Structure formats: structure tokens, C-alpha cells
Amino acid sequence: MKTELVTTLKRQATKLLAELHREKEPVLITEHGKPSAYLVDVDSFENLLRRIKLLEGLARGEKAILESRVISHDNAKKKMSRWLE
């Protein structure tokens, strides 16, 4: 991963954005020698959000199974019938 100073971002934003779009590699922005932010392209960020939502859904499902909050496929189909028609 590439690391850049915040001053480089201020002075060369157009160049950094062009590299970001071309290489699709996140850029760590540092300020006073410490990590401050990540610069990522839109497609990568949106992909990350989709993955997070999927993982959250899986975690809710696993929790429901552990808590025995499950129903049969037939019962689920009956409950969902108004959306499946």
C-alpha cells in the first residue's frame, strides 16, 4: 500500500487521484507522522460496503441459529408468499 503525506495530497491531489483510479490501490494519508485517512477509489469502497452488509447478514443468521430462532423452509415460504408472488 502506498503512503503519502497530507501535504502531498494537498499539493498533488489530481496526480494522486489519477494513480488511484489507474492502480486501484488504497493510499494511506499520514499527518504529523501518524495515519490519518485512507484514500480509496469509489468502486473499491462500494465493494467494501457490499461485503460488510453481506457479512453482517451472515452474522445475524449465525446468531439466530445459535439462539434457535429458526423456522423450516416451508414455514418461511408461507411467511414470504406475499413477496414471492
MILUM-693236 format. One record per residue (C-alpha): residue number from 0; residue in one letter; x, y, z. Coordinates in Angstrom, 1 decimal, always signed. Layout:
BEGIN
<NUM, a, <X, Y, Z>>
...
end
This chain:
BEGIN
<0, m, <+0.0, +0.0, +0.0>>
<1, k, <+1.2, +3.4, -0.9>>
<2, t, <+1.7, +6.0, +1.9>>
<3, e, <+1.6, +9.8, +1.3>>
<4, l, <+1.9, +12.9, +3.5>>
<5, v, <-1.2, +15.1, +3.8>>
<6, t, <+0.8, +17.9, +2.3>>
<7, t, <+1.4, +15.7, -0.8>>
<8, l, <-2.4, +15.2, -1.1>>
<9, k, <-2.9, +19.0, -0.9>>
<10, r, <-0.3, +19.8, -3.5>>
<11, q, <-0.8, +16.8, -5.9>>
<12, a, <-4.4, +15.8, -5.4>>
<13, t, <-5.0, +15.4, -9.2>>
<14, k, <-1.9, +13.2, -9.6>>
<15, l, <-2.8, +11.0, -6.6>>
<16, l, <-6.4, +10.6, -7.8>>
<17, a, <-5.2, +9.6, -11.3>>
<18, e, <-2.9, +7.0, -9.8>>
<19, l, <-5.6, +5.8, -7.5>>
<20, h, <-8.0, +5.3, -10.4>>
<21, r, <-5.4, +3.5, -12.5>>
<22, e, <-3.9, +1.3, -9.8>>
<23, k, <-6.9, +0.7, -7.6>>
<24, e, <-4.6, +0.6, -4.6>>
<25, p, <-5.6, +2.5, -1.4>>
<26, v, <-3.4, +5.3, -0.3>>
<27, l, <-2.7, +5.8, +3.4>>
<28, i, <-2.5, +9.5, +4.2>>
<29, t, <-0.4, +10.5, +7.2>>
<30, e, <-0.4, +13.7, +9.2>>
<31, h, <+2.5, +14.5, +11.6>>
<32, g, <+3.8, +11.0, +11.0>>
<33, k, <+0.6, +9.2, +12.0>>
<34, p, <-2.1, +7.5, +9.9>>
<35, s, <-4.9, +10.0, +9.3>>
<36, a, <-7.0, +8.6, +6.5>>
<37, y, <-7.3, +6.2, +3.6>>
<38, l, <-7.9, +7.3, +0.1>>
<39, v, <-9.7, +4.7, -1.9>>
<40, d, <-11.4, +4.6, -5.3>>
<41, v, <-15.2, +4.6, -5.5>>
<42, d, <-15.6, +1.1, -6.9>>
<43, s, <-13.4, -0.4, -4.2>>
<44, f, <-15.2, +1.5, -1.4>>
<45, e, <-18.7, +0.4, -2.7>>
<46, n, <-17.4, -3.2, -3.0>>
<47, l, <-16.3, -3.0, +0.6>>
<48, l, <-19.7, -1.7, +1.8>>
<49, r, <-21.4, -4.6, +0.0>>
<50, r, <-19.1, -7.1, +1.6>>
<51, i, <-19.7, -5.6, +5.0>>
<52, k, <-23.5, -5.8, +4.5>>
<53, l, <-23.2, -9.4, +3.5>>
<54, l, <-21.0, -10.3, +6.5>>
<55, e, <-23.4, -8.5, +8.8>>
<56, g, <-26.3, -10.6, +7.3>>
<57, l, <-24.3, -13.8, +7.8>>
<58, a, <-23.5, -12.9, +11.4>>
<59, r, <-27.2, -12.2, +12.1>>
<60, g, <-28.1, -15.6, +10.6>>
<61, e, <-25.5, -17.4, +12.6>>
<62, k, <-26.7, -15.7, +15.8>>
<63, a, <-30.3, -16.7, +15.0>>
<64, i, <-29.2, -20.3, +14.6>>
<65, l, <-27.3, -20.3, +17.9>>
<66, e, <-30.4, -18.8, +19.6>>
<67, s, <-32.7, -21.4, +17.9>>
<68, r, <-34.6, -18.6, +16.2>>
<69, v, <-35.1, -20.7, +13.0>>
<70, i, <-38.1, -21.9, +11.0>>
<71, s, <-38.5, -24.6, +8.4>>
<72, h, <-38.2, -23.8, +4.7>>
<73, d, <-41.9, -24.4, +4.2>>
<74, n, <-42.9, -22.0, +7.0>>
<75, a, <-40.5, -19.4, +5.7>>
<76, k, <-42.0, -19.8, +2.2>>
<77, k, <-45.5, -19.3, +3.6>>
<78, k, <-44.5, -16.2, +5.5>>
<79, m, <-42.8, -14.8, +2.5>>
<80, s, <-45.5, -15.8, +0.0>>
<81, r, <-46.8, -12.2, -0.4>>
<82, w, <-43.4, -11.2, -1.7>>
<83, l, <-42.8, -14.3, -3.8>>
<84, e, <-45.9, -14.0, -5.9>>
end
